[in-house]
């Protein structure tokens, strides 16, 4: 695959490294207004860097855009006359709809939106993907790219706002839960470093149990709860204090806010 990453900032570089580390490209062109900071990635023999977006588009078949929202329309306008029927356009720009892209370059292109989260930097992103009608023929290609950096799921575009809350904001929600567990462990006598290590790896183990076994959370909870035991006592106290309801209310509040921002 001949891939261009338009906008080699933090997200663009993370995507590039994920693809390169799994031999997912035959060639790659990275663009950035300043090429400072791209020397290391140039050590990959198949990588070239440039400040010229048109050059990158001309040399590539798959175009991954990771620029700031305010720059996106301008960049699409600059390259639209050299887009061909072979190009697959993948946008990672939050809140930039397929309809807005089609307004600039037209609907007769493979257009895909991909929404990774910050865990892409460690190859563990949950990436949601949607497309226009023509782009549906290339969704499997996009999923193959992002599965190299975690897990991907195809969803309707009208669910992308909700997915932003669950997957992108969700990173912060889980961080707060891990932080709270860490604080609890400190109260029980562990030092701060030990407490965080215990919390992190227990959280990772819990998620891995569900992923690897395709099990339901309640099934796994049942395995570690016994009548009148310490686990059920702790779970019941958490629920009495509103753990599940607080998390759900927080998710809904984030969703309401993102829709408010979109309307504004």
WOJO-V854515 format. One record per residue. N is the residue number from 1. PSI is psi in whole degrees, -180 to 180 (NA if undefined). Layout:
N&PSI + N&PSI
//
This chain:
1&134 + 2&111 + 3&137 + 4&136 + 5&110 + 6&104 + 7&80 + 8&57 + 9&-153 + 10&-49 + 11&-46 + 12&-42 + 13&-39 + 14&-42 + 15&-45 + 16&-48 + 17&-37 + 18&-42 + 19&-45 + 20&-38 + 21&-16 + 22&18 + 23&46 + 24&9 + 25&149 + 26&-28 + 27&155 + 28&135 + 29&128 + 30&136 + 31&148 + 32&148 + 33&-36 + 34&129 + 35&3 + 36&136 + 37&-1 + 38&5 + 39&-42 + 40&-43 + 41&-20 + 42&-12 + 43&-23 + 44&125 + 45&-23 + 46&2 + 47&135 + 48&154 + 49&150 + 50&159 + 51&-1 + 52&105 + 53&-34 + 54&-39 + 55&-44 + 56&-43 + 57&-44 + 58&-28 + 59&2 + 60&161 + 61&-33 + 62&124 + 63&114 + 64&116 + 65&124 + 66&45 + 67&174 + 68&145 + 69&-38 + 70&-17 + 71&-16 + 72&-46 + 73&-44 + 74&-45 + 75&-42 + 76&-42 + 77&-35 + 78&-30 + 79&-4 + 80&-30 + 81&-13 + 82&5 + 83&136 + 84&178 + 85&-16 + 86&-22 + 87&136 + 88&121 + 89&117 + 90&118 + 91&132 + 92&16 + 93&118 + 94&132 + 95&1 + 96&107 + 97&161 + 98&-39 + 99&-39 + 100&-37 + 101&-42 + 102&-31 + 103&-33 + 104&-46 + 105&-6 + 106&160 + 107&-10 + 108&47 + 109&157 + 110&103 + 111&127 + 112&138 + 113&135 + 114&131 + 115&89 + 116&169 + 117&-180 + 118&-17 + 119&-4 + 120&-26 + 121&-18 + 122&18 + 123&28 + 124&31 + 125&146 + 126&107 + 127&125 + 128&142 + 129&138 + 130&171 + 131&167 + 132&-179 + 133&-46 + 134&-38 + 135&-20 + 136&-28 + 137&-13 + 138&9 + 139&-40 + 140&-34 + 141&-46 + 142&-41 + 143&-40 + 144&-38 + 145&-51 + 146&-20 + 147&-17 + 148&-14 + 149&28 + 150&-128 + 151&146 + 152&157 + 153&133 + 154&130 + 155&163 + 156&151 + 157&-32 + 158&-4 + 159&3 + 160&-33 + 161&-45 + 162&-39 + 163&-33 + 164&-42 + 165&-50 + 166&-40 + 167&-41 + 168&-59 + 169&-31 + 170&-31 + 171&-44 + 172&-38 + 173&-45 + 174&-35 + 175&-40 + 176&-38 + 177&-40 + 178&-40 + 179&-42 + 180&-41 + 181&-39 + 182&-45 + 183&-38 + 184&-41 + 185&-36 + 186&-41 + 187&-28 + 188&-1 + 189&-4 + 190&151 + 191&169 + 192&-42 + 193&-46 + 194&-42 + 195&-45 + 196&-40 + 197&-44 + 198&-45 + 199&-46 + 200&-50 + 201&-28 + 202&-41 + 203&-45 + 204&-41 + 205&-41 + 206&-46 + 207&-42 + 208&-37 + 209&-46 + 210&-42 + 211&-45 + 212&-32 + 213&-10 + 214&37 + 215&175 + 216&145 + 217&-41 + 218&-32 + 219&-41 + 220&-35 + 221&-43 + 222&-31 + 223&-22 + 224&11 + 225&135 + 226&154 + 227&130 + 228&19 + 229&176 + 230&-34 + 231&-48 + 232&-32 + 233&-44 + 234&-44 + 235&-45 + 236&-39 + 237&-42 + 238&-43 + 239&-38 + 240&-32 + 241&0 + 242&29 + 243&-60 + 244&-45 + 245&-37 + 246&-41 + 247&-45 + 248&-43 + 249&-37 + 250&-42 + 251&-45 + 252&-40 + 253&-41 + 254&-40 + 255&-43 + 256&-40 + 257&-41 + 258&-33 + 259&-35 + 260&-43 + 261&-41 + 262&-42 + 263&-34 + 264&NA
//
